[in-house]
Every structure is written in C-alpha cells, then in structure tokens.
Amino acid sequence: MRKRILSLIILVFVLTTVSAQEGPDGLAVLRALQDAFARVAAEASRSVVFIEVTSRLEESEEFFFEFWGWEGPEEQRGAGSGFIIDPEGYIMTNAHVVADAETIRVTLADERVYEAELVGADIDSDVALIRLTTEEELALPAARLGDSDGIRVGDWVLAIGSPFGLQHSVTQGIISATGRQNLGLANYEDFIQTDASINPGNSGGPLVNLDGEVIGINSAIRAGGGYGEQHNIGVGFAIPINMAERIARDLREQGRVSRGWLGVSIQDVTEEIRDALELEERRGALVSEIFPGSPADEAGFEVGDVILAVEDYRVDDANDLKNRVARLEVGGEYDFTINREGAERTLEVALGERPADLQAYYRELESAEPESLSLDNVGMEVQTVTDELAEELGLEEAVGALVVRVERDGPADTAGIRRGDVVLEYDRQAIDDAGELEFLTRRTAEGEPVLVLIWRNGRTSFLALEP
C-alpha cells in the first residue's frame, strides 16, 4: 500500500510540474488524459455486468449444521463480474465465479435483470462462458476485444467490475508485468499483472486499455497473507484476452476446451541439469517421462531430450512449453527442436488432444501392464516397479527398476545382475523408475565402471557394472 501511495504522489508531482511549467498547454495534457479515462470508462462499462450466483452447500458443510442440530442455509451465495462478448447475450467471466452455480442472475448496466445458464467452464484456465436465458430479442452492447500479445509493461489500464457489490466501479493503473506463471492460481497460467485495484467482486470483469478494448479478465489478487480475494495491496492478475477468447470459442462451439497434447512429463532445466547435459543455455524443457502411445512416443522422443523450440517459438521453461502446446491445433503437425546428448535435431509431431481427465489417464496407465525397456549398452531389460509389483516382491515402496531379462555374457550378466533383481541406485543416483535408469545408462561412458545398488531376496548389495 505504501508503494502505491508513493507512486501516486510521484505521478501527481510530475503532472502538476508539467502543468506549472507549460501553463495552459500542460493543463491541456492533463485534461486530455482525464477525458481519455472518462471516455473509456463510459464506453467499456456498457458491456460490464454484475453476476450473482447460488450454489448448494458442500456435504461437509451440511454435516456441520446437522451435527449441531442447526437449521443452516440450504445454499450459499456468491457474486462477481463479467462482460458481454456477443449481442445475443453471451458473457465471459471467471470459472470460479459460476462453475458450481445452481442459479445465475445477471444485472446489466441499464439495470435490467436476467437469468443465465452456464455454457461451459474451464477450471484449468479459470475462464467461463454464460448465456442469458430469455425469449427477448437481445441487441446488447458487446465489448471490443483487443490484442493481449501487443501489450507493454507500463501501459495504462482500467479495471471495471463490482467490488464488494459496488457495481460498475472503475479503477486505474498500469500493466506491471506480463507472462506471470507458477502462481498456483490455475493449471494454465500466463497472467497480466496490474496495480489497478482489484477486489472481491471484480473477478470476471474486464481489464481495458486506453482504446477501450478488453485485454484481460480480472481474476485474482495477491492479498496480505497470500493469494486470494481478501484485500488489495496493488498486485492483481488478469487472464490475457487472446487466451480467454480461444477458450470461450471452444466452450461455445463444443462445451469443452480442446488443447494440444504432446504426452510427456517435463521439468525446468536447472543449473545442475545444464552442467550435466553440457547445454549452452539454461532454458528449454527437460523430458522426464514419455507416455506409451502418445504423440511424443510416436514421434521418437526420448527421456532426457531437452525441448528448445516449437516451430519458430523459443521455449524458455516447462510452463512456457505447456502453455504453447496447449494453444496449438489438435491434429496439427509441428516441428520440435530438441537437444539430445549435445546435438540439436528436429522431430515432427502430430499433436493429440489433451485428455479431459488427466488423473484418470494416469491411473489407467499405472494399472496397465508395465512395458519393459531394453538397455542395450548394459545387456538387460527392465520395467518400472509398480505398487502391485512392490507388494509381490516384498518391497516397502514402489521404487526402482525390475530386471526382467539379462543378456548372456553381457555387461549386466558379467557384473552378477540376475533376473528378478531390483536396481535401486545407478552410479550413486537413486532410481525411481525404468525410464530414469535408461537415461542414466545411456549417459555412461563405455568401459567406465559404475556402482549399481540392487535389491535381491530382501537384501541390498553393490555390484560393479562396466557398460
């Protein structure tokens, strides 16, 4: 709050200094800026709506009232904002405002009130689309959508909404940052940060530029103790309109969002990983797992590949890659530039569609018969230890790689490794699954002995393996 007050004091000082030095011309500059704010606020507010929702209490809340014998409320109420994107009554807002609503009531700028229905909500991005349900022929004032890819840090913006139920409140600020990620607010994050005041009730309202165009959906604030809707301290976040518009289009056309999917687990490139892989830069996304039958699997990706670019788009980190792939067309073919063992190469990928329920997809993979991996340079075949295998083998937890085949007179056979052994460590590094062991064996220099920790019949022992 002190920083915000200080910045406003500096702004007033600069503007009044300009006015004092330049006389009437300086005053004209201030009036022009004032007129711009007023014009944009008047125009953009016409499409902004106030949203009230009711939803049933969760079972835990109902149990609380029943336990104490109280006659508690059967429903809970909430409120937020939104803005019209189609004259026929389609309204964009946040998913967290309307996702669990049983009833939705919308108040327009001219005080007309309508019931609305949920067209679709995308929890992963916190974007939702609702539609007014009325027999009237509507010709509502739709917001003009801008280009969020063209915004700059320092641009003036207005946030419009209904904080604390105070409808059509307008606050002013600047764009403080773009591309904010890893905030824990949504699965797909690419937030615009602004110091325009955003408070409870602003969620779902528009962030508008000085041309009166919507460039973002006000979504969340950073409050005193963390992220949430408590009280504003000058740090708010908005979903870029380019991202939200595509999601709203999918929701309108098919009731759900289609996202491109590669079918890998990825992680950021740390300094340690950069040094180990001898990369020129600390950037890109490291492939740590490839799902069987996925587009990445079909295209020939390998564990340990570092994805550097998609077409001409430079990949900075794992979250950057996830957002980029999600925006690409399902079924489209794209060139991925990777670094594999120090050399760059290009893989062509026909992207699939991200499963609607990733957790269910992961559970299905885990329950399937695990596939084995052939480690040719050490002469054995392994598979990941699942929970079922761990229980069958007597292991306390599902870690390591189970040896399912040993090549006669190969390096593993010579070292004393036998079928049924579980590799727990390789070259002093703990092994979580078969893919990790494959990655480490491929990076071992030929003829360089390494220590392998195995589990056999309830006991562990070290063996010297020479690839």
Secondary structure, 3 states (H helix, E strand, C coil): CHHHHHHHHHHHHHHHHHHHHHCHHHHHHHHHHHHHHHHHHHHHHCCEEEEEEEEECCHHHHHHHHHCCCCCCCEEEEEEEEEEEECCCEEEEEHHHHCCCCEEEEECCCCCEEEEEEEEEECCCCEEEEEECCCCCCCCCCCEECCHHHCCCCCEEEEEECHHHCCCEEEEEEEEEEEECCCCCCCCCCEEEECCCCCCCCCCCEEECCCCEEEEEEEEEEECCEECCCCCCCCEEEEEHHHHHHHHHHHHHHCCCCCEECCEEEEECCHHHHHHHCCCCCCCEEEEEECCCCHHHHHCCCCCCEEEEECCEECCCHHHHHHHHHHCCCCCEEEEEEEECCEEEEEEEECEECCCCHHHHHHHHHHCCCCEEEECCCCEEEEECCHHHHHHHCCCCCCCEEEEEECCCCHHHHHCCCCCCEEEEECCEECCCHHHHHHHHHCCCCCCCEEEEEEECCEEEEEEECC
